[in-house]
Structure formats: C-alpha cells, structure tokens
C-alpha cells in the first residue's frame, strides 16, 4: 500500500510540472508576440513620420430624446458678407498614413475665421456725357450682302427711341425753349429766336397726361397764318419726340395744352447736325446735312407704313412739287430733279440733290428702318 501511495504522488508531481511548463511556455510565446507587434508598429510609425495614435475612450451613445420633449431652437452663426476661401496646397498621399483626431484639430474646426473687409477698386473717373445727337438713332453698320445679293433692311432688334425726362431750359441757354402746362386748357405763344444760318433743325420733346401740341405760326403786321402742328400728343402716348426743320417763314411757336404736361424745343444750325455721306443706316425720323456743293444722287431705301424723304436747299426755301427753290440749276441737272419721295410700305427711290442743304426723313414709327447711300451724280443717261 505504501508503494501505491508513492507511485501516485510521483505521478501527481509529474502532471503538475508538465502543467506549469505549458503555462510558462504559453506566457513566453504571448510576450514574444506582443514584443514583435510593438516593434513592427514602431517601425511603421518611424517610416511614416506620423505621431503615435492615442487611445481615445469610447463615448457612450446619447440617450434618445423623448417624443414629448419641447423643441430647442439652435442659433445659427451669422454669415459674413465677405467670403474667405482657403485653398490648400496639394500634397502627395502617404501610404498607411494614420488619421489624427486631436483636441487641437477639433478646436480649429470650431473657430470661425474673421471676414476680410471688402475693398473695391476705384473705377476710372466719370466722363461728362456727350451732347445728344440730333439724329434719332446712331448710324448702324452697313448690312452684309445676303445670299441672293438683293438689298434688304436691318430690322430693329431693341428699343430705338428711349427718351429720358423732358429737357428744361437753363439760365443763359440760347435757342432752347421749355415750359410746363397746368391742369386745364391753355395756349402759349412765343417768338422764335433763330440760330445762325438759313436752315434750323428743331428737336421737340413733350410729355402730358392730357393733350399737348406745338404748331408754328406766321404773325407779322401784314400776315397772320397758322401752320400744321409739328407734334401732338394725347394721354395714351404720354411721351413723344420729333425732329424736324423750321423755315424762316415761321415767326412764332404756339403751345396748346389740356392737362398737366411738359414741353421742350431746342434749335440747331445745319452745321451742328450729322452729315449724310457714304452709306448710313438708322431708324425713325431724322434730319441729315448734305454739305457737298456738287450734285449727288441719294439711293433712299425705307420701310414704313407711311414715309417721306425731302431735300431742302441751303437757302432755306422748300421746293414745291419737286420744283426749283429759286437757286440756279447746276449744269447737267434736269430742270425738275427728283428732290423728294412720298411712299408707303417698303420702297427704294433715287433722289437728286443739286447742291448743299439738308435731307428731312420722316417715318411712321421710331423703329422703322432706313438706309441712305450717297453716290456721285453721273448725269442723265443718254438715249440710244
């Protein structure tokens, strides 16, 4: 029996020793593996240049808000008028770069950059406005030839008769008459003060809430005569302008008004208006100067429901029924030259201007197009 106890004790010692050896060997293997992993991590960190990743305790999830909880208004930060845009320089991405989420970066995200005050560069000094031309619209460029080579007019592509407020006479300004009309009926007549030259161009602007017209008058000791109105405007139009020629047969202008309104008459000499030379295009009624003292032909192409083109000699007298004004006829010019045209719709007519003067062109609407081409007069073609 003693022998059996000894054998059992010996076997127990062997089992205990084996168990302790296995535990020691397992602990050693784990320690070696941890050391190897730590060394590998240290080598990777040293190769990438990144800081070691700190251990961040997990944040417990927020408790759900009860459905009955009152809504809480969160104030949004005010948006600055100036917007600051920061552009980062591009850098090459490094492999296995560790992401950093530090308290410093979190605080930087919460910091709002102060807006930079906007500084606007000063523009060029404002140039004084040029005086308004006596032509309804600026001459348009010459139309390019179309495929079939036939003459056509350029249609208006936008408002061609923009008019600002009615001009008012300024102190010391000559050849400019203006006034206001009160509520009710009134007539006002005033004498015309003429600029130098036999031909005078009148730029008339009116505005009214009722009715307003301006007509020329001839009033002398031995003659009193009313002439057709130069402009008339009803309340349906409200604003209107016209450009025309006044002759020295007129001595006064008569303003007839019914209702509140404003009017302006500005007179120009023939040397102050645009010259008709070469090829000119435009829209609406106008008056152009013919300054060549030699006979010229003018190809007049107009598209309007009713239009007229009329030459007025530099002497200031309007020829009647294509007749002569009294000035001598240049050699080679017919005795009754075509000095004007009165047409409807689209038409082309060739007029003859025997000497210097002006061309008065009238259209029904400010957007009606026209083209004028001045050519040397070749004389009457010989009969075959």
Secondary structure, DSSP 8 states (H G I E B T S, - for coil): -HHHHHHHHHHHHHHHHHHHHHHHHHHHHHHHHHHHHHHHHHHHHHHHT-----------------TTS-----------SS------------TT------HHHHHHHH-----------------------SBSS--B------TT---------S-S----S-----TT--SEEEEEE-SSEEEEEEE----SSS-EEEEEEEEESSEEEEEEEEE-SS-EEEEEEEEEEETTT-EEEEEEEE-TT--EEEEEEESSEEEEEEEEEGGGS-B--SEEEEES-EEEEE---S-EEEEEEEEEEEEEEEEEETTS---STT---SS---TTS-TT---EEEEEEEEEEEEEE-SSEEEEEE-SSTT-EEEEEEEE--------
